[in-house]
Amino acid sequence: MGVGLLITAYVISRKRNYPKHARSTLKQVTLGFVDTFWSLLMTFIILYGIIGGLFTPTEASIIAVVYALIIGKFVYKKLNFKNIQVVFLDSIKTSASLMVLVGFANLFGYILITEQIPQSISSEILGFTDNKYVVLLLINLLLIVVGTFMETVAALLILFPILLKVALAVDVDPVHFAVIAVLNLIIGLTTPPVGVCLFVASSIGKISIGEVSKAGLPFLLVSFVVLILVTLFPWFSLALPNMFID
């Protein structure tokens, strides 16, 4: 996915003739690293804390906010009371718009559970075909649609156990299926019209959802190509785990 998006960004940059800066010298890189060390350290704290099991992603966000306030105020000395007010107001606006989406997504999840729609869909899939690739195609379509309208964690909790049984029934490796499922829901976050990440980008860039969706279309298409490759070729998902398991 990373390689695909890098190639897309490179092609777009060349096509639109975006400006290129001169290559930085070792001295400039060193000075830049020193200047941004405390900012980069926050990324390390968040990732290491979550992966190392020190705190949850929600707790990491709180730690990051407190850390940013301290560093911005006492190290970089660019944060004052007025700036903090602006930051909080912008955060409130962004969070409010996202919480509306998350609220409706949870409502959607409640409807799925109460109506037992995932169970019905899984039965229909297995009743329709036992071809592994057709089953995976149908699961992909379902997860893309659900990922667009539903909050990611809720979608995993509701759909993953049910769809995993369907995948195992047609001899799909559970690790392979897990990667497919997560990748689908990631793509769903950037799929119009209600992908949550589209609203985040729209809020940050101060542009409309339509403009964000149009600009992100090439990246979305590449994401679908990657999804197809991952679905058809289990090696992409299993090569690294198999190195350690074997």
Buried (B, 14 or more C-beta within 10 A) or exposed (E): BEEBBEEBBEEEEEEEEEEEEEEEEEEEEEEEEEEEEBBEEBEEBBEEBBEEEEBEEEEBEEBBBEBBEEBBBEEEEEBEEEEEEEBEEEEEEBEEBBEEBBEBBEEBBEEBBEEEBBEEBBEEBBEEEEEEEEBBBBBBEBBBEBBBBBBBEBBBEBBBEBBBEBBEBBEBBEBBBBBBBBBBBBBBBBBBEBBBBBBBBBBEEEEEBEEBBEEBEBBBEBBBEBBEEBBEEBEBBBEEEEEEEE
